[in-house]
Structures are given as C-alpha cells and as structure tokens.
Amino acid sequence: MTSGIKQKEYRGLAWPELIPGRLIKRYKRFLADVELEDGTLVTAHCPNSGSMTACSEPGRPVYLSWHDNPKRKLKYTWEIIQMPDSLVGVNTLVPNRLIKKSVENGWVAELAAYEEIRSEVQTSKGSRLDLLLTDSHGARCYVEIKNCTLVTQGVACFPDAVTQRGRKHLKELQRLTAGGNRCVMFFCIQRMDAECFRPADQIDAAYGEALRKVHLKWGVEILVYDVWMDLERIVLNRKIPIQL
C-alpha cells in the first residue's frame, strides 16, 4: 500500500466502540460529567492527570468507551474531545500503546534498528521508563513517552501543569545516557493541529530547563510526533519540528 490514506487503514490502534456525548464538566482531575445523546448524565473516568486547559471546555462533543468490569467503579472512560480544529485524545495510556505498536512494526524510522521491546522497565529503585529497546548486539535504548494535548496557534507545548515526575524521568534518562545507553524522550501530540513543539516554559520553567540540559549537554534525544485520528482509529503520523 502506497497511499497515506490506505496506510492509516491498517496502522495504529482501533478505538473501542465510542459513545458520543457532551461534556458538562471535568473535576477532581480524574472525573468528568457527560450528558449522553439520550439525555442520560454519566460520570466517566478521565485518564489524564494534567490540567487539560486546551481540551476540557464544557459543552464540547466528547466520546467515551464503556467497560464491563465488575471491579471498576466507573464504567465509562473519556477517550476523545472535539475541539474547533481537531479531535483530541485525552487518554494518556493511548500514546504508550500506540508508540509501542509503531516501534514493533518499524513505523518509527528513528527506532527501527531494535529486535526486542519491553514495557514499563524498572531502571533504578523507584524509577520506571516506558520502553526498553535492545538490538542484536545487546545495545539498549530507553524511551520515555509523554502525552501532549496543549496546542495554541499551532504550537504544541508540554507540560500543561507543573510536573515533578516529568523532571524525575529526565534525570533518569540523563543518568542512563551518562552510562553509555541511548535515551529518547518521545512526545506524542494526541491531536492534529500542531506545526511545531516547544517546552511549556510559561507553565513549568524548571521542566523546560531540564529538557534542554539533558538534550544539549547529555545527548538525550527528543522525538515529537503528532497523530492522525478519526472515530475509528488513531495512527502515529508526522514528525514535528522542535523549538528549544
């Protein structure tokens, strides 16, 4: 298949069955009240710990998944919101699954030289990173993945809230790079209206400073990709320019 459209038909991840609704409000970080099309009001799990300032406007169309798990208190999960210029994926677990599958299938050129891939790897006491890639010679590449939903006038920024945990991950990547490993900070923009990426210094200047330091001084690589998505599928799409 050579057509970009046809490639999107089989790449990426299929969404679960999506249930449309209208966002009433998001609160306590992990809760969202949604009015379904039949008027039913439900409370959905919001799998996103960020501020979501660019993708939580009340009244917007949203899409939920439903989970019949007796252990779950909330049966609905908020997956997508329709913003003026793009669908936006709010579930922070999706980029990890999407990028892992994309790497496994050789769809990320920068990470295509590896034969083994592991998820959620403990790298030191109290520290885990999202992916560990290993090539045939035993060389390692550690990848930490971050979900980015904040886009303003075409500029994607991370983080959208102060993140001590994010700075901890950067320090861990720095340590591993100093030990001779390849390390990659991978930002996944889970929307389609970004033209460039930069750290959100206006929100967390310390994170921006740390990101520049580990990249420029220690050699931690930065990859930024956006996605293509509709209500059936989400696909890792374009490599996005970085402005440090």
Beta strands, then each sheet from edge to edge (+ up, - down):
strand 1: 13-14
strand 2: 19-27
strand 3: 31-36
strand 4: 41-45
strand 5: 61-66
strand 6: 76-83
strand 7: 86-89
strand 8: 116-124
strand 9: 127-134
strand 10: 140-148
strand 11: 150-152
strand 12: 155-158
strand 13: 182-189
strand 14: 196-199
strand 15: 221-229
strand 16: 233-239
sheet 1: 1+ 16- 15+ 13+ 10+ 9- 8+
sheet 2: 7+ 6- 4- 3+ 2- 5+
sheet 3: 11+ 12- 14-
end
